[in-house]
Structures are given as C-alpha cells and as structure tokens.
Amino acid sequence: MPRLSGIDGNETTQICLFLKFATEKWHLESLQSGKLRMNNLKKFIDMEKNEGKKGMGDLLEVSNVINLLNFKLIDPDTDEVILEGKSSRGVMTLNHCTPKPVFCLAMVDSKMLEVIEEDDKCYKCKVVFSDIQKRRFIEDFGNHVMVLPVAGFLERVMKAFDKHEYGYVYQPVLYDDFNVNHSNRLKSFEEENTDVFFWKDKSIEYQNEFRIVILNKDIEEPLVTEIGDLSDISFITTSEKLFMNELILSVNK
C-alpha cells in the first residue's frame, strides 16, 4: 500500500503526531500534568561521553564536523604558525550554545503512514514503524510513551513560552551524513544561524526527531515550565503496546 507522503506527488512531509518516550512512566505523567522539563544540550553531549553510546546522548550536538581538514595553529600574540598539517576530521563545538534548553520528541509523519482506505474527504492510514525504530526507541528512550497531537501541543507550549518571554525556535531535526562536507550544514555553522541546533548525523535518522530550543536563556539545571494540563489531548501507553497494536489515523485531504 502507498505511503501518504507519496500520494499525488506531494513532496511535503506532514507531521501527524508527536511521541515522547521515557524510561519512567512518572516522567510522562508529570508532562501530562503540564510540567514541561527541558535539559540543556550539554547534558546530551555528556551522556554519550559517559555512556559511550549514541542514542539519547550525542557528542556532536551544536558541532560542526569538517572532513579532510587543513589546519594551522597560530600564536595569537605573535601570529607565528606553531603547528600546521592535515586532519581526516575536525569537530568544532559551539560551546556558547550548549547551555540552551531543549525539548525533544519523535515524530509520526506522512512518510510513516500507509494508506489503507480513502474517501472524498480523508485518508485512513496505518502507522508503520521500522524494525530499527521498534528496537532503538525502547533502547534509547525507554518503554513508556506519550502520544500527542502536533497542533494542540505546540499551541500550549507557545502560549506558555510567550508568557515567560522566551525566545524560541522549533522544527524537525536536519539529518545529514557527517562524513561528507555538505555546504548547507557548513554554511549554517559559519553564519551561526538557528539551524545549528538541529543538525544531527544520519546514523540516528531513525529517531525522526522534532525539537524545541529556547534561545534567550542558559541553564545548568533542568528548566520546568508550566504549560497546562495535557490529559485532554494525550494518552500514555508502553512502547511495546504502541508497536504491537495498529495505530490508525484519519488524515484530511
């Protein structure tokens, strides 16, 4: 059966649902009660450093990766070249960005929706998770999950953030092959535009991540913002049940 993203030549990927995974159910119950908890990006860098596994943790947060790099180390006082040579890979982290708060979710989008029926008004679709998603979502994030509507959730977050005068950006993560020097990625780091918060290596593309970043606040401890009760628009289940049972969505044409 066709995927919704490929029907009628539609190349725009539509985000249909958000999924928030957790190892402890009470973390999701706290979110459902309206407490949005954000960690800084440094936490996720340190997580991979400490655990040695890329998943929830990522050493390359807000990092520019350049391959086959020619470099010079210059004394700033004398302008003397101390060392120069070639490196197969260089990583430059924007350290001033690592204290920024971030909130991450997984997306169910139109690439994951298999059309099983249609009428004049809508498509009836089944959510299809890949084998790696079924395995790694549990391994990386835990066996509990909250299912959230996109518009309803973002509306409540934006209302709360505007009240606190947070400057923020949100969008899907930009996955790229960090073994290749693609110009769009390198340019965003050169300009230090907000895309630097969203580049991630293609090796974790299965996460299909969406993130929200606060730009005008630095934190060391988790930031909790009250966004209002979400129990009217969400439900919590186990990851295993989500993957085992068919999740059916109706999408308007």
C-alpha positions in Angstrom: 0.0 0.0 0.0 1.2 3.5 -0.7 2.6 5.9 1.9 0.7 9.2 2.4 3.9 11.2 1.6 3.9 9.8 -2.0 0.3 10.4 -2.9 -0.5 12.9 -5.6 3.2 13.8 -6.0 3.1 15.5 -2.6 6.8 16.0 -1.5 6.0 17.9 1.7 6.3 15.8 4.8 3.3 16.3 7.1 3.8 15.9 10.8 0.9 14.0 12.2 1.7 13.1 15.8 4.3 13.6 18.4 5.7 10.7 20.6 7.5 11.3 23.9 9.4 8.3 25.2 10.6 7.8 28.8 12.2 5.1 30.9 10.0 6.0 33.9 6.2 6.4 33.5 6.1 9.2 36.1 8.2 11.4 33.8 5.4 11.3 31.2 2.7 11.7 33.9 4.5 14.8 35.0 4.5 16.2 31.4 0.8 15.2 31.1 0.0 17.3 34.2 1.6 20.3 32.4 5.2 20.4 33.6 7.5 20.7 30.5 11.0 19.7 31.6 14.0 20.8 29.5 17.6 19.9 29.8 20.5 21.8 28.2 22.3 20.5 25.2 25.5 19.9 27.3 23.6 17.1 29.1 23.2 15.1 25.9 26.9 15.7 25.0 28.0 14.4 28.4 25.6 11.5 28.2 27.4 10.0 25.2 30.7 10.8 26.7 29.8 8.9 29.9 27.8 6.0 28.3 29.8 5.6 25.1 26.7 5.1 23.0 25.0 7.5 20.6 21.2 7.5 21.1 19.7 9.8 23.6 23.2 11.2 24.1 25.0 12.8 21.2 28.6 14.1 21.3 28.0 16.2 18.2 25.3 18.5 19.5 25.8 22.0 18.1 29.1 20.8 16.5 30.5 21.5 13.0 32.1 18.4 11.6 34.6 19.0 8.7 36.3 16.2 6.9 39.8 16.2 5.3 40.7 19.4 7.1 43.8 21.5 6.5 44.7 23.3 9.8 47.1 25.9 11.2 47.6 26.6 14.9 48.7 30.2 15.2 50.0 32.1 18.3 47.5 34.9 18.8 50.2 37.2 20.2 52.9 36.8 17.6 50.9 35.4 14.6 53.5 32.7 14.4 52.4 29.4 12.9 53.1 26.9 15.7 51.7 23.8 14.0 50.1 23.0 10.7 49.0 19.9 8.9 46.1 17.8 7.7 43.4 16.0 9.7 40.9 13.5 8.4 38.2 15.0 10.6 37.8 18.1 12.7 35.0 18.8 15.2 34.2 22.4 16.4 31.6 22.7 19.1 29.8 26.0 19.7 30.3 25.9 23.4 28.2 29.1 24.0 25.2 27.2 22.6 25.5 24.1 24.9 23.7 25.7 27.9 20.5 26.3 25.8 17.4 24.4 27.0 16.0 21.8 24.5 12.9 19.6 24.5 12.9 16.6 22.1 10.1 14.4 20.7 9.8 11.8 18.0 7.5 12.5 15.0 5.0 10.3 13.3 4.9 11.9 9.8 3.4 11.1 6.4 6.4 9.0 5.4 5.3 6.6 8.1 1.6 6.4 7.2 0.4 3.6 5.0 -2.9 4.4 3.3 -5.4 1.6 3.8 -8.6 3.4 2.8 -9.7 6.7 1.3 -12.9 8.6 0.5 -13.7 12.1 -0.8 -12.7 13.8 2.4 -9.9 11.9 4.1 -7.3 9.1 4.0 -7.4 6.3 6.6 -3.8 5.4 7.4 -1.9 2.8 9.5 1.3 4.0 11.3 4.3 1.9 10.2 7.4 1.8 12.4 10.6 0.3 11.0 12.3 -2.6 12.8 15.2 -0.3 13.9 12.6 2.2 15.4 10.9 -0.5 17.3 14.2 -1.7 18.8 16.0 1.6 19.3 13.2 3.7 20.6 13.0 1.4 23.5 16.8 1.0 23.9 17.5 4.7 23.6 14.5 6.3 25.4 12.5 3.7 27.3 9.4 1.5 27.3 6.8 4.2 28.1 5.4 6.7 25.6 3.0 9.6 25.4 1.1 10.2 22.2 0.4 13.9 21.5 -1.3 15.9 18.7 1.0 18.3 17.0 -1.1 21.5 16.9 -2.6 21.2 20.3 0.7 20.6 22.0 2.6 23.3 20.2 -0.2 25.9 20.9 0.1 25.3 24.6 3.9 25.4 24.6 4.0 28.6 22.6 1.4 30.3 24.9 3.4 29.4 28.0 6.8 30.4 26.4 5.4 33.7 25.2 4.1 34.4 28.7 7.7 33.9 30.0 9.1 36.0 27.1 11.2 33.1 26.0 12.7 33.4 22.5 12.5 30.0 20.9 12.7 28.0 17.7 11.2 24.6 16.8 11.4 22.3 13.8 12.3 18.8 12.7 15.9 17.8 13.1 18.1 18.1 9.9 19.8 14.8 9.3 23.0 14.8 7.3 25.9 12.5 6.5 28.7 13.9 8.8 31.3 12.1 6.7 30.6 14.5 3.9 31.2 18.3 3.9 27.8 19.4 2.7 27.6 23.2 2.0 24.3 23.8 3.7 25.5 22.4 7.0 28.8 24.2 6.9 27.2 27.5 6.0 24.8 27.4 8.9 27.7 27.0 11.3 29.7 29.7 9.6 26.7 32.1 10.0 25.7 30.6 13.3 22.0 30.7 12.4 19.4 28.7 14.4 19.9 25.6 12.2 23.0 24.8 14.2 20.6 23.4 16.9 19.0 21.0 14.5 21.8 19.3 12.6 22.3 15.6 13.5 24.2 12.7 12.0 22.3 10.5 9.5 23.2 7.4 11.6 20.4 8.3 14.0 17.8 9.3 11.4 15.6 6.6 12.7 14.8 8.8 15.7 12.8 11.2 13.4 13.2 13.9 15.9 11.5 17.2 16.5 12.9 19.7 18.9 12.2 23.0 20.7 15.1 25.2 21.7 15.0 28.3 23.9 17.4 30.9 22.6 17.5 33.6 25.2 18.1 31.6 28.4 21.1 29.5 29.6 20.6 26.8 32.2 22.7 24.4 34.3 19.8 22.6 36.0 16.7 21.4 34.3 14.1 24.1 33.4 10.5 23.3 34.2 7.8 25.4 32.6 4.1 25.0 33.4 2.2 24.7 30.1 -1.2 23.5 31.3 -2.7 20.1 31.7 -2.4 17.8 28.6 -4.6 14.9 29.7 -7.4 16.0 27.4 -5.3 15.7 24.3 -2.8 12.9 25.1 -2.5 9.3 26.3 0.3 7.2 27.8 1.0 3.6 27.0 4.0 1.3 26.7 6.3 1.4 23.7 5.7 -2.4 23.3 1.9 -1.9 23.1 2.3 1.0 20.7 4.4 -1.1 18.3 2.4 -4.3 18.7 -1.1 -2.8 18.1 -2.1 -0.9 15.0 -2.3 2.8 15.3 -4.9 4.1 12.8 -5.1 7.8 11.8 -7.6 9.7 9.7 -5.9 12.5 7.7 -8.0 15.1 5.9 -7.4 15.6 2.2 
